[in-house]
Amino acid sequence: MKQVSKTIITAVISFIGVILMFAINFEIIDKIVVTNACKYDTSNTPNGFIFDLFYEISSNTGYHPEPSYFNFGFTAILGLILGLLFSYKLIWK
């Protein structure tokens, strides 16, 4: 394969990795971690440091947990790394 086509395929695989990680995060993990979003606005549910790092609860969100900027960044970087690793094993080796 030519170098340019390998690079383009790597970029596409990395983009797909990011999209897949966002899908996994918001369709599976979010539903497991935040089972009932309404329980956070009606009671003083204690949250840990990790929960507060990945989710934001404020009056802007109706006191329901919403993903934080860190959650978006972490998910994107993790998807990019996994996509690059997969393309390295698949194409570059």
C-alpha positions as a Markdown table, in Angstrom:
| # | Residue | x | y | z |
|---|---|---|---|---|
| 1 | Met | 0.0 | 0.0 | 0.0 |
| 2 | Lys | 1.1 | 3.5 | -0.6 |
| 3 | Gln | 1.9 | 5.8 | 2.3 |
| 4 | Val | -0.9 | 8.2 | 1.5 |
| 5 | Ser | -3.6 | 5.5 | 1.4 |
| 6 | Lys | -2.3 | 4.0 | 4.7 |
| 7 | Thr | -2.6 | 7.5 | 6.3 |
| 8 | Ile | -6.1 | 8.0 | 5.0 |
| 9 | Ile | -7.3 | 4.6 | 6.2 |
| 10 | Thr | -5.7 | 5.3 | 9.6 |
| 11 | Ala | -7.6 | 8.6 | 9.9 |
| 12 | Val | -10.9 | 6.9 | 8.9 |
| 13 | Ile | -10.3 | 4.1 | 11.4 |
| 14 | Ser | -9.4 | 6.6 | 14.1 |
| 15 | Phe | -12.6 | 8.6 | 13.4 |
| 16 | Ile | -14.7 | 5.4 | 13.6 |
| 17 | Gly | -13.0 | 4.6 | 16.9 |
| 18 | Val | -14.0 | 8.0 | 18.3 |
| 19 | Ile | -17.6 | 7.6 | 17.1 |
| 20 | Leu | -17.8 | 4.1 | 18.5 |
| 21 | Met | -16.5 | 5.2 | 21.9 |
| 22 | Phe | -19.1 | 8.0 | 22.1 |
| 23 | Ala | -21.8 | 5.5 | 21.2 |
| 24 | Ile | -20.6 | 3.1 | 23.9 |
| 25 | Asn | -20.3 | 5.9 | 26.4 |
| 26 | Phe | -23.7 | 7.5 | 25.9 |
| 27 | Glu | -25.7 | 4.4 | 25.0 |
| 28 | Ile | -24.3 | 1.9 | 27.5 |
| 29 | Ile | -22.1 | 3.3 | 30.2 |
| 30 | Asp | -24.2 | 6.4 | 30.8 |
| 31 | Lys | -27.3 | 4.2 | 31.3 |
| 32 | Ile | -25.4 | 2.0 | 33.8 |
| 33 | Val | -23.9 | 4.9 | 35.8 |
| 34 | Val | -26.9 | 7.2 | 35.8 |
| 35 | Thr | -29.8 | 4.8 | 36.2 |
| 36 | Asn | -32.4 | 7.3 | 37.3 |
| 37 | Ala | -31.5 | 10.9 | 36.5 |
| 38 | Cys | -34.5 | 12.2 | 38.6 |
| 39 | Lys | -33.1 | 10.9 | 41.8 |
| 40 | Tyr | -30.3 | 13.5 | 41.7 |
| 41 | Asp | -32.8 | 16.4 | 41.8 |
| 42 | Thr | -35.1 | 15.1 | 44.5 |
| 43 | Ser | -32.6 | 13.9 | 47.0 |
| 44 | Asn | -29.1 | 14.7 | 48.2 |
| 45 | Thr | -27.4 | 11.7 | 46.6 |
| 46 | Pro | -23.7 | 11.7 | 47.6 |
| 47 | Asn | -21.5 | 11.6 | 44.6 |
| 48 | Gly | -17.9 | 10.6 | 44.5 |
| 49 | Phe | -14.9 | 12.4 | 43.0 |
| 50 | Ile | -15.0 | 10.2 | 39.8 |
| 51 | Phe | -18.7 | 10.8 | 39.3 |
| 52 | Asp | -18.2 | 14.6 | 39.7 |
| 53 | Leu | -15.3 | 14.4 | 37.2 |
| 54 | Phe | -17.4 | 12.8 | 34.5 |
| 55 | Tyr | -20.8 | 14.4 | 35.2 |
| 56 | Glu | -22.0 | 17.9 | 35.9 |
| 57 | Ile | -25.1 | 18.6 | 38.0 |
| 58 | Ser | -26.3 | 22.2 | 38.1 |
| 59 | Ser | -29.4 | 24.3 | 37.8 |
| 60 | Asn | -28.7 | 24.6 | 34.1 |
| 61 | Thr | -29.3 | 20.9 | 33.6 |
| 62 | Gly | -32.4 | 20.8 | 35.9 |
| 63 | Tyr | -30.2 | 19.1 | 38.5 |
| 64 | His | -29.9 | 16.0 | 36.3 |
| 65 | Pro | -26.4 | 14.6 | 35.6 |
| 66 | Glu | -25.0 | 15.7 | 32.3 |
| 67 | Pro | -21.7 | 14.7 | 30.8 |
| 68 | Ser | -18.9 | 17.2 | 31.6 |
| 69 | Tyr | -16.3 | 18.5 | 29.2 |
| 70 | Phe | -13.8 | 16.1 | 30.7 |
| 71 | Asn | -16.2 | 13.2 | 29.8 |
| 72 | Phe | -16.3 | 14.4 | 26.2 |
| 73 | Gly | -12.5 | 14.9 | 26.0 |
| 74 | Phe | -11.7 | 11.6 | 27.7 |
| 75 | Thr | -14.1 | 9.7 | 25.4 |
| 76 | Ala | -12.7 | 11.3 | 22.3 |
| 77 | Ile | -9.0 | 10.7 | 23.3 |
| 78 | Leu | -9.7 | 7.1 | 24.3 |
| 79 | Gly | -11.5 | 6.5 | 21.0 |
| 80 | Leu | -8.6 | 8.1 | 19.1 |
| 81 | Ile | -6.1 | 6.0 | 20.9 |
| 82 | Leu | -8.0 | 2.8 | 20.3 |
| 83 | Gly | -8.5 | 3.6 | 16.7 |
| 84 | Leu | -4.8 | 4.3 | 16.2 |
| 85 | Leu | -3.8 | 1.1 | 18.0 |
| 86 | Phe | -6.3 | -0.9 | 15.8 |
| 87 | Ser | -5.0 | 0.7 | 12.6 |
| 88 | Tyr | -1.4 | 0.1 | 13.7 |
| 89 | Lys | -2.0 | -3.6 | 14.2 |
| 90 | Leu | -4.2 | -3.9 | 11.1 |
| 91 | Ile | -2.3 | -1.7 | 8.5 |
| 92 | Trp | 1.1 | -0.6 | 9.7 |
| 93 | Lys | 2.5 | -4.0 | 10.9 |
